[in-house]
Amino acid sequence: MCLPWTLRDVAAVTAMRRLRELGFGARMLAEPAAPYPVLATIAPRRWPAVFADWDRLAPYRQIGQWWELALRATVSASVKGTK
């Protein structure tokens, strides 16, 4: 099966990568709002960008195949065990 990717999709997976780099895990990303325990570790001046990235993912949370692929694609190398 082939999933077509648009520039909008690329922007969304880039947003997901940024959020994962800030410490938001796969289960957290599935939530409608950013969980406060992780948000509290981020400088408040960066919150608008976090919220914008979070909102960018909203339509994709309902597209299971895209969501799973994006989650796998945004796992960091250290988590995968390849530094």
C-alpha positions, 0 to 999 in steps of 0.5 A: 500500500502506498500513502501519498504525501503532500507538503502539508503532510511533510509539515505535520510530520516535521511538527511531530518530530519537533514535539517528540524531541521536546519529550512528548511520547507517542501516547501523549501525541494522540491526546487532543491537548499537550500534557502539562507535565511535559509542557511544564519542562519547556520554556513558556516563550516556546509554548505558542510554537508547541501549541501550533505544532500540536494543532497541526497534528489534529486532523492526522490523529484520525488517519490511522495509517498515516499516524502510525507511519509518522510515529515510527518515522519520528522515533529518535536514533537513541530510542531505536538503539542506533546512536 
